[in-house]
Amino acid sequence: QAKYKERGTVLAEDQLAQMSKQLETFRTHLEAFASKHKQEIRKSPEFRLQFQDMCATIGVDPLASGKGFWAEMLGVGDFYYELGVQIIEVCLALKHRNGGLITLEELQQQVLKGRGKLAQDVSPDDLLRAIKKLKVLGNGFGIIPVGGTFLVQSVPAELNMDHTVVLQLAEKKGFVTVSEIRASLKWETERAKQVLEHLLKEGMAWLDSQAPAEPQFWLPALFSELHGQDSAPE
């Protein structure tokens, strides 16, 4: 029995060594690929996404450090850090309007507008990766799934699952009422009011107290009427 155990240990060590060698070979090929296609990776969002997926398969994060091979060879670190600065600028410029919530689509439009026609294209995936890196600045930046898209939160407001569910409920019309929350979520009136009052307090919702049936709580990040009235910094 001891011989079988020893043989199994040797076999496991051999397999581990082979896997490590394969991963190292793959990494070498990945670096060669990156060197050859540097310009395509920097210029094409689609190519960049494919490259990021290739890196993920072997646990390599090109954005993990601002130094080293990936930063020097590709400049991808600089690309995402610069994109992060632009995201912050857009969010700050529009905070007075949307309370610190913006759809990923509008964020992309505003970022592209600020970058100009000659700049590298930016995809939603690029934005999401840059936003995830911005989390190191604190709890101000976050990503909230809403419908088929995302809301980007750029203020350190405490939003729990109740707030997220209400944002998702308001996604289709841009506003929500206490009655709609009660009917859709089966909540008590007080629970719905607490969530809506918190969104009002944080500036993420606007109250229309003169609505025909009952007060409507509008989420400016979600309705298109205001889109385009304010511009992000050039």
C-alpha positions as CSV (number, residue, x, y, z in Angstrom):
1,Q,0.0,0.0,0.0
2,A,2.9,2.4,0.8
3,K,4.4,1.6,-2.7
4,Y,1.1,2.5,-4.4
5,K,0.8,5.7,-2.4
6,E,4.4,6.7,-3.3
7,R,3.8,5.8,-7.0
8,G,0.7,8.0,-6.9
9,T,2.6,10.9,-5.4
10,V,5.3,10.6,-8.1
11,L,2.6,10.5,-10.8
12,A,0.8,13.6,-9.5
13,E,4.2,15.5,-9.3
14,D,4.9,14.5,-13.0
15,Q,1.5,15.7,-14.1
16,L,1.9,18.9,-12.3
17,A,5.4,19.5,-13.8
18,Q,3.9,18.7,-17.3
19,M,1.1,21.2,-16.7
20,S,3.5,23.9,-15.5
21,K,5.6,23.3,-18.6
22,Q,2.6,23.5,-20.9
23,L,1.4,26.8,-19.2
24,E,4.9,28.3,-19.6
25,T,4.9,27.3,-23.3
26,F,1.5,28.8,-23.8
27,R,2.6,32.0,-22.0
28,T,5.7,32.2,-24.3
29,H,3.5,31.8,-27.4
30,L,1.1,34.4,-25.9
31,E,3.9,36.9,-25.5
32,A,5.1,36.2,-29.1
33,F,1.5,36.7,-30.3
34,A,1.2,40.0,-28.4
35,S,4.5,41.2,-29.8
36,K,3.4,40.4,-33.4
37,H,-0.1,41.9,-33.1
38,K,0.6,44.8,-30.8
39,Q,-1.0,47.4,-33.0
40,E,-4.2,45.3,-33.6
41,I,-4.6,44.8,-29.9
42,R,-4.3,48.5,-29.2
43,K,-6.6,49.6,-32.1
44,S,-9.3,47.0,-32.3
45,P,-11.8,46.5,-29.4
46,E,-12.7,43.1,-30.9
47,F,-9.1,42.0,-31.1
48,R,-8.5,43.3,-27.6
49,L,-11.3,41.3,-26.2
50,Q,-10.0,38.1,-27.8
51,F,-6.6,38.8,-26.4
52,Q,-8.0,39.4,-22.9
53,D,-9.8,36.0,-23.2
54,M,-6.6,34.3,-24.2
55,C,-4.8,35.8,-21.2
56,A,-7.6,34.7,-18.8
57,T,-7.2,31.1,-19.9
58,I,-3.8,30.9,-18.2
59,G,-4.5,33.4,-15.4
60,V,-2.6,36.3,-16.8
61,D,-3.9,39.8,-16.2
62,P,-2.3,42.4,-18.6
63,L,-3.6,45.1,-16.3
64,A,-2.3,43.7,-13.0
65,S,0.7,45.9,-13.1
66,G,1.8,49.1,-14.8
67,K,5.2,47.7,-15.2
68,G,6.7,44.6,-16.8
69,F,6.3,42.9,-20.2
70,W,2.6,43.6,-20.8
71,A,2.8,47.3,-20.1
72,E,6.0,47.9,-22.0
73,M,5.2,45.7,-25.0
74,L,1.5,46.6,-25.5
75,G,0.8,49.8,-23.6
76,V,-2.5,48.2,-22.6
77,G,-2.0,49.3,-19.0
78,D,-1.7,52.9,-20.2
79,F,-4.7,52.5,-22.4
80,Y,-7.0,51.4,-19.6
81,Y,-5.6,53.9,-17.0
82,E,-6.2,56.7,-19.5
83,L,-9.7,55.4,-20.1
84,G,-10.3,55.3,-16.4
85,V,-9.4,59.0,-16.1
86,Q,-11.9,59.8,-19.0
87,I,-14.6,57.8,-17.3
88,I,-14.1,59.7,-14.1
89,E,-14.3,63.0,-16.0
90,V,-17.5,62.0,-17.7
91,C,-19.1,60.8,-14.4
92,L,-18.2,64.0,-12.6
93,A,-19.5,66.2,-15.4
94,L,-22.9,64.5,-15.4
95,K,-23.2,63.8,-11.7
96,H,-25.5,66.9,-11.1
97,R,-27.9,65.4,-13.7
98,N,-28.0,61.7,-12.9
99,G,-26.9,61.6,-9.2
100,G,-23.9,59.4,-10.0
101,L,-25.7,56.7,-12.0
102,I,-25.2,56.4,-15.8
103,T,-26.0,53.7,-18.3
104,L,-23.0,51.9,-19.9
105,E,-24.4,53.0,-23.3
106,E,-24.4,56.7,-22.5
107,L,-21.0,56.5,-20.8
108,Q,-19.6,55.0,-24.0
109,Q,-21.2,57.7,-26.1
110,Q,-19.8,60.5,-23.9
111,V,-16.3,58.9,-23.7
112,L,-16.1,58.5,-27.4
113,K,-17.3,62.1,-27.9
114,G,-14.5,63.3,-25.6
115,R,-11.8,61.1,-27.3
116,G,-12.4,62.6,-30.8
117,K,-12.5,60.8,-34.2
118,L,-8.8,60.0,-34.4
119,A,-8.6,58.2,-31.0
120,Q,-8.7,54.5,-30.5
121,D,-12.2,53.0,-30.4
122,V,-13.6,52.0,-27.0
123,S,-16.0,49.0,-26.5
124,P,-18.4,48.3,-23.6
125,D,-16.0,45.6,-22.5
126,D,-13.1,48.1,-22.4
127,L,-15.3,50.4,-20.2
128,L,-16.2,47.5,-17.8
129,R,-12.5,46.5,-17.4
130,A,-11.4,50.1,-16.8
131,I,-14.3,50.6,-14.2
132,K,-13.2,47.4,-12.4
133,K,-9.7,48.9,-12.1
134,L,-11.2,52.1,-10.7
135,K,-12.5,50.2,-7.7
136,V,-9.1,50.4,-6.1
137,L,-9.9,54.1,-5.5
138,G,-12.6,53.0,-3.0
139,N,-16.2,52.1,-3.0
140,G,-17.3,54.9,-5.2
141,F,-17.3,53.0,-8.5
142,G,-19.5,50.0,-9.1
143,I,-21.5,48.1,-11.8
144,I,-25.2,47.3,-11.4
145,P,-26.9,44.9,-13.9
146,V,-30.1,46.4,-15.2
147,G,-32.1,44.7,-17.9
148,G,-29.7,43.8,-20.7
149,T,-27.2,46.4,-19.8
150,F,-25.4,48.0,-16.8
151,L,-25.6,51.1,-14.7
152,V,-22.3,52.5,-13.6
153,Q,-22.3,54.0,-10.1
154,S,-19.7,56.7,-9.6
155,V,-20.6,57.9,-6.1
156,P,-20.0,56.1,-2.7
157,A,-23.7,55.7,-1.9
158,E,-24.7,52.6,-0.1
159,L,-27.0,50.6,-2.4
160,N,-28.2,47.2,-1.3
161,M,-30.2,44.6,-3.1
162,D,-33.5,46.4,-2.5
163,H,-32.2,49.5,-4.3
164,T,-30.9,47.4,-7.2
165,V,-34.2,45.6,-7.6
166,V,-36.0,48.9,-7.8
167,L,-33.6,50.3,-10.4
168,Q,-34.2,47.2,-12.4
169,L,-37.9,47.7,-12.1
170,A,-37.7,51.3,-13.3
171,E,-35.5,50.3,-16.3
172,K,-38.3,50.0,-18.9
173,K,-40.1,53.3,-18.3
174,G,-37.5,55.4,-16.5
175,F,-39.7,55.8,-13.4
176,V,-41.4,53.8,-10.8
177,T,-44.2,54.3,-8.2
178,V,-44.9,52.8,-4.8
179,S,-47.9,50.9,-6.2
180,E,-45.8,49.4,-8.9
181,I,-43.2,48.3,-6.4
182,R,-45.9,46.7,-4.2
183,A,-47.5,44.9,-7.1
184,S,-44.3,43.7,-8.8
185,L,-42.2,42.9,-5.7
186,K,-44.9,42.1,-3.2
187,W,-43.4,44.6,-0.7
188,E,-45.0,46.5,2.1
189,T,-45.5,50.2,1.5
190,E,-43.0,51.2,4.1
191,R,-40.2,49.1,2.5
192,A,-40.9,50.7,-0.9
193,K,-40.9,54.2,0.5
194,Q,-37.6,53.7,2.4
195,V,-35.9,52.6,-0.8
196,L,-37.3,55.5,-2.9
197,E,-36.5,58.0,-0.2
198,H,-32.9,56.8,-0.1
199,L,-32.6,57.2,-3.8
200,L,-34.0,60.7,-3.6
201,K,-31.6,61.6,-0.8
202,E,-28.6,60.4,-2.8
203,G,-29.8,62.4,-5.9
204,M,-30.3,59.3,-8.0
205,A,-34.0,59.8,-8.3
206,W,-36.3,62.8,-9.0
207,L,-39.8,63.1,-7.5
208,D,-42.8,64.1,-9.7
209,S,-45.4,64.8,-7.0
210,Q,-47.9,66.2,-9.6
211,A,-48.2,63.0,-11.6
212,P,-51.9,62.1,-12.4
213,A,-52.4,59.0,-10.2
214,E,-49.6,59.0,-7.6
215,P,-46.1,60.4,-7.2
216,Q,-43.6,59.1,-9.7
217,F,-39.9,58.5,-8.9
218,W,-37.9,59.1,-12.0
219,L,-34.4,57.8,-12.5
220,P,-32.6,60.4,-14.7
221,A,-29.9,57.8,-15.6
222,L,-32.6,55.7,-17.2
223,F,-34.8,58.0,-19.3
224,S,-33.7,59.4,-22.6
225,E,-35.4,62.8,-22.4
226,L,-32.5,64.3,-20.7
227,H,-29.8,62.6,-22.7
228,G,-27.8,65.1,-24.8
229,Q,-28.8,68.1,-22.8
230,D,-25.4,68.1,-21.0
231,S,-22.1,67.3,-22.5
232,A,-19.1,65.6,-21.1
233,P,-15.8,67.5,-21.1
234,E,-14.1,67.7,-24.4
